[in-house]
Amino acid sequence: MALGFFARLKEGLSRSTQKIAEGIGATFTRRKLDDAALDELEDVLISADLGQAVARRVIRAFRSSRFGREVTDAEVKSALAQEIAAILAPVARPLLLDRAKKPHVVLMVGVNGTGKTTTIGKLALHYKTEGLRPVLVAGDTFRAAAVEQLQIWGQRTGAPVISAPPNSDAAGLAFDALTQATSQGADVLLIDTAGRLHNKSALMEELQKIIRVLRKQDPSAPHSVLLTLDATTGQNAVQQVRVFKEMVAVTGLVVTKLDGSARGGIVVALAEEFGLPIHAVGVGEQAGDLRPFDAQDFAAGLVGSR
C-alpha cells in the first residue's frame, strides 16, 4: 500500500527526528525546566540545524510559559512542534500562478545538484494534471545531462521542451522560448538555469541577462524566481539563499531531498532568517514526492510529536 504524503514526509524526516528526539529524551525525563535544562535544549536545537536564532526564540518561549515546571519529553516535543509551526506558518505559501500572465514565467535557480531540473519536471506534471499547458526550457546549456533529463520529463508529462545546442546563450534561448510559449498559448513557462557557484560573477551575469531579455517582451517577467535548496547541505543552504538573493530577486524556495537528510531543521532556520515563502518540499524522486509545504505537518514530522 502506498504511503500518504504525511507518512512519507515523516519517514523522510526520521533521521532529523531521531536527532531531536534523542536529545530531548536524554534531557527531559520528568525534570524541572530550569536554566540547565533550557541550555541543554538549546544545544539540541542548534545541533539539529535549526540555527541559533530559532533556538533562542524557542527557549524564550519555553522560559516564559513553562519555566520551573516539571515536564516530560512528550510535553516538550508537543510544545516544540507548536513553536516551530508558528515560525513556519507565515512562509508556508503555495506557488500561485497569475492567470492574467500567459505564460506565467518561472525562473528556477540554484546550485547544481539541488534538484532544479527534477523540480521543474514535477511542477510540469502538476500543472498538466490541473489542465494547464506548461512549456519547459533547458536553460542549463552547459550540462548535457540537464538537457537530457528535462527532455525525459517532457516526454513523461507531454510538455514541450525548448532547448539549444551545447554552450548556447541561455538568455537568447529564454527569449526565444518566451516568444514560442506566448504564440502557443502556454499557461506557464518553466526555465531551468545553470548553477555554477564556483564562478559567481559569471553566473550572476548570466541570470541577470536572462531577466533583462525576458523583460524586453514582458516587463513583469519573470513572475516567480524559485530557489531550490538541497536539505542535506544543512547550514550551507543559508549561504546559498544569501548569494542568490544578491544575484536575483528570489520570490520563493523549494526544499528538496528531505528524505535523505538528518538536517531537516534547516527549513526552520531559513524561515526565521529570510521569511521567504517556502512553496514546496520534496521527499523523493517520484512525481508525487513534491508537495506544497504545510507548517503543521512539517513541524509534527520533524519533532515526532504525532
NORFENCOR-V495944 format. One line per field, one symbol per residue. ss: DSSP state (H for helix, E for strand, L for the rest). phi: phi as a letter, one per 20 degrees, with the letter a starting at -180 (. if undefined). burial: 1 if it has 9 or more other ideal C-beta (glycine too) atoms within 8 Angstrom, else 0. Layout:
ss->???
phi->???
burial->???
This chain:
ss->LLLLHHHHHHHHLHHHHHHHHHHHHHHLLLEELLHHHHHHHHHHHHHLLLHHHHHHHHHHHHHHHHLLLEELHHHHHHHHHHHHHHHHHLLELLLLLLLLLLLEEEEEELLLLLLHHHHHHHHHHHHHHLLLLEEEELLLLLLHHHHHHHHHHHHHHLLEEELLLLLLLHHHHHHHHHHHHHHLLLLEEEELLLLLHHHHHHHHHHHHHHHHHHHHHLLLLLLEEEEEEEHHHLLHHHHHHHHHHHHLLLLEEEEELHHHLLLLLHHHHHHHHHLLEEEEEELLLLHHHEEELLHHHHHHHHHLLL
phi->.fffffffffffegfffgffffffffedclcfedgffffffffffffemfnfffgffffgffffdcfneecdffffgffffffffffegfdfcffdfeffecefeddecqffneogfffffffgfgfffenedecdceeefedgffffffffffffemefddcbggmffffffffffffffffemfebdddfcfbeffcgfffgfffffgfgffffecgeefebcddeceffelfffffffgfffffbefdadcddmffdcecgfffffffffdmfgdebcdcrefgeedcgfdffffffffemeb
burial->000010011111101111111011101100101100110111111101111011111110111001100010101111111111101110111010100011111111111001111111111111110001111111111010011011111101101111110001011111111111110101111111111110010011011111111110110011111111111011101101101110110101111111101011111111111001111111100010111010101111111110
